[in-house]
Amino acid sequence: MEIIKYDNALKGKNSDKCKTLEYSFNDKEIDLGIATINGRYPDCGYGVNLVSKELIYVIEGKGTLNFENKRIEFSKGDSILIEPNEKYYYDTEYCVISMACTPAWSAEQYKLID
């Protein structure tokens, strides 16, 4: 059993519109992140995880998750499963989401695509 306290979560940002908290247990199979998104993220194009499934839970707010061929409206309490290689971007005035990735997320497997 392990615990990561809020004060020990790794604080970062993917852009001025996407601030993050990473709860990494050094487990290769799964991890957890929290993102606060204000606006479109990424700023242009799409993001894509080449390896991991991303399980999203909307803690606060609402918005649209845009894929190449569809749009999903989301709001507080919704959950979304994003498969590896699905291209997407968020469009929201404000939302806070929890993301569990399996296998665990790494910067090398996440790409921004125009």
C-alpha positions as CSV (number, residue, x, y, z in Angstrom):
1,M,0.0,0.0,0.0
2,E,1.2,3.5,-0.9
3,I,-0.1,7.0,-0.5
4,I,0.8,10.2,-2.2
5,K,-0.4,13.2,-0.3
6,Y,-1.6,16.3,-2.2
7,D,1.4,18.3,-1.1
8,N,3.7,15.6,-2.6
9,A,2.0,15.4,-6.0
10,L,4.1,16.7,-8.8
11,K,2.7,20.1,-9.9
12,G,3.2,21.1,-13.6
13,K,1.5,22.4,-16.7
14,N,1.2,21.2,-20.2
15,S,0.4,24.8,-21.4
16,D,-1.0,28.0,-19.9
17,K,-4.4,26.4,-20.3
18,C,-3.7,23.0,-18.7
19,K,-2.3,22.7,-15.2
20,T,-1.5,19.3,-13.8
21,L,-0.9,17.3,-10.7
22,E,0.8,13.9,-11.2
23,Y,0.4,11.1,-8.7
24,S,3.1,8.7,-9.8
25,F,3.6,5.6,-7.7
26,N,6.5,4.4,-9.9
27,D,4.2,1.6,-11.1
28,K,4.6,0.8,-14.8
29,E,1.0,-0.5,-15.0
30,I,-1.1,2.5,-13.8
31,D,-0.9,6.1,-12.7
32,L,-3.2,9.0,-11.9
33,G,-3.2,12.7,-12.9
34,I,-5.4,15.6,-12.3
35,A,-5.7,18.4,-14.9
36,T,-7.4,21.8,-14.7
37,I,-8.2,23.0,-18.2
38,N,-9.3,26.5,-19.1
39,G,-9.9,26.9,-22.9
40,R,-8.8,24.7,-25.8
41,Y,-6.1,22.1,-25.0
42,P,-3.9,21.5,-26.9
43,D,-3.9,25.1,-28.4
44,C,-4.1,23.6,-31.9
45,G,-4.2,20.2,-33.5
46,Y,-4.7,17.1,-31.4
47,G,-3.1,15.2,-28.5
48,V,-2.6,11.5,-28.8
49,N,-1.4,8.8,-26.4
50,L,0.4,6.2,-28.4
51,V,0.4,3.5,-25.7
52,S,-2.0,4.0,-22.8
53,K,-5.7,3.9,-22.3
54,E,-6.9,7.0,-20.5
55,L,-9.8,6.8,-18.2
56,I,-11.2,10.3,-17.6
57,Y,-13.5,11.3,-14.7
58,V,-14.9,14.9,-14.7
59,I,-14.6,16.3,-11.2
60,E,-15.8,19.8,-12.0
61,G,-17.0,21.8,-15.0
62,K,-18.1,20.9,-18.5
63,G,-16.9,21.1,-22.1
64,T,-16.4,19.1,-25.3
65,L,-13.9,16.4,-26.1
66,N,-13.3,16.5,-29.8
67,F,-12.0,13.5,-31.7
68,E,-11.3,13.2,-35.5
69,N,-14.8,11.9,-36.2
70,K,-17.0,12.9,-33.3
71,R,-17.5,15.3,-30.4
72,I,-18.5,14.3,-26.9
73,E,-20.1,16.8,-24.6
74,F,-19.1,16.2,-20.9
75,S,-19.9,17.6,-17.5
76,K,-19.3,16.9,-13.8
77,G,-19.7,13.2,-12.9
78,D,-19.1,11.9,-16.5
79,S,-16.5,9.3,-17.3
80,I,-14.8,8.8,-20.7
81,L,-12.5,6.1,-22.0
82,I,-9.9,7.2,-24.6
83,E,-8.2,4.3,-26.4
84,P,-4.5,4.4,-27.5
85,N,-3.9,6.3,-30.8
86,E,-7.2,8.3,-30.6
87,K,-6.5,11.9,-31.5
88,Y,-8.4,14.4,-29.3
89,Y,-8.6,18.0,-27.9
90,Y,-10.5,19.6,-25.1
91,D,-12.7,22.7,-25.6
92,T,-13.9,24.0,-22.2
93,E,-14.2,27.3,-20.3
94,Y,-13.2,25.3,-17.2
95,C,-13.0,21.7,-16.1
96,V,-11.1,19.6,-13.6
97,I,-10.5,16.0,-14.7
98,S,-8.9,12.9,-13.2
99,M,-7.0,10.7,-15.6
100,A,-5.9,7.1,-14.8
101,C,-3.6,5.7,-17.5
102,T,-2.7,2.1,-18.1
103,P,0.1,1.4,-18.7
104,A,1.3,4.4,-16.8
105,W,1.7,7.6,-18.7
106,S,5.0,8.9,-19.9
107,A,6.0,12.0,-21.9
108,E,7.6,9.8,-24.6
109,Q,4.3,8.2,-25.5
110,Y,2.3,11.4,-25.7
111,K,2.4,13.5,-28.9
112,L,0.9,16.7,-30.1
113,I,-0.2,16.5,-33.8
114,D,-1.2,19.3,-36.1
